[in-house]
Amino acid sequence: LRSGLGSPTDIKIVREATAALQSIFPQAELGTFLTLSKKDKERQLKEFTMIVTGIRLFNRDCGKGGEGIDDLPAILREAIPATTQHIDSQLQTAQDQAYRYTAILEKAASNPLLSMELQPSMLKEALY
């Protein structure tokens, strides 16, 4: 549950996680674990989580497990181009507005009457 890899209600995932945990923490060691302080137990559980997660990721990569783990590289291959395209679009919009404000400010600088009417300081703030 803590690793966030797969549903903790899926029996296949529970079995795989249990097998991985038992490979690094045999039940015979449970008595020793229970005698640890609360802080040490928490630290040990975090470490177990990381190790079990690593085992499950390794198993998934080998094609021998990793049930319920999303294919992050495939997801990123799809998401990154879409995100980049969106960022480029937003960047283009921002650049277009900056060019417009700059053109208005240049026009106002050359025409004092227009400058009084437009309030260049507010245009500069908008440009910034």
N, C-alpha and C positions, 0 to 999 in steps of 0.2 A: 504494500500500500504506500509506503513512504517513497519508494523509488519512482512511482507514477508510471511504471511500465506494465500495462495490461490491467485487466479488471481483477480485483481480489476475490470476486465471486465466481470466476471461471475456474473450474476444477483442474483443468490442464495447467493453468498458470500457477495455481496453488501447489500442485504436485511438483512442477519444475522448480519453483522457488524453495520448496521444502527439501527436495533432493540436493539442491545447491547448498542450502544452509547446513544440512546434515553432513555434507562433505567437508565443511570447514569448522563445524561445531557439533561434534557427536553428543548424543543425549547423555552420555556418561559425564560430560563436563557441566551439566546443568546445575549440579549441587555447588560446584565452585562458583559458577556465575551468580547463583542466588546469594552467596555470601558477600558479594561485592557491594560497595556503597552505591547509593542511587546515582551519583554522578558518574561513577565508573561503569555502571550498567548502561546508562544512556550513551556514554562514549563507545562502549563495546557494541551496542545495538546499531549505532550509526556506522561503525566500521563493518559490521556484518552486512548491513544494507548495501554499502558500497561494494563489498566483495561479491555478494550474491548478484547484484546488478551487473557487475563485470562478468561473472560467469554466464548469466543469461544472455548478455550481449555477445559474448564469445560464441556461445552455443548457437545463437541466431545467425551469426556470421558464418559459422561452419555448416549451417543448414540442419543442425541436429537439435533444435529447440528454439527458444526465444518466442514462444507463443504469445500473441497479443502485443508484441512490440512493433510500433509503427516503423515503416521504412523511411527514416528521416532523410537520408540522401535523396531518395526519389521525391519526397515531398518538397525538399529544398530546390531540386532541379526545376520543379514546376513553379514554386513560389518566388524564387529570386528574379527570374525574368519579368514576371508580372509586377513585382514590387519596383524593380528598376525602371520599368516603363512608366509606372505611376509617378515615381520621383522625377523622372525626366520631364513628364508632362507638367507637373507642378513647378519645376524649375523654369520651364519655358514661359509659363504664365507669369511668374514672378519677374523674369527678365523683361518680358514685354511691358509690364507695368512700370518697371524701373526706367525703361527707355522713354515711355510716355511722360512720366513725371520729369525726367531730365529735359526732355524737349520743351515741356511747358515752362520749366524754370529758366531755360536758356532764352525762350521767347520773352518771358517776363523781364529778364535782365536787360534786354535790348529795348524794351518799351516801358517807360516809367508809369504811364497811366495804367497799363495792364498789371504792372507790378503792384500798384496800390490796391487794385481790385482783387487780385488773386491771393494775397497774403503769402508771399514766398516762404516765410518761416514755417507755416503749416504744411506747405508742399514739401519742404525739405524734411520735416518730421515724417511725413508719409513715405517719402523716398527712403529714409533711413530704416 
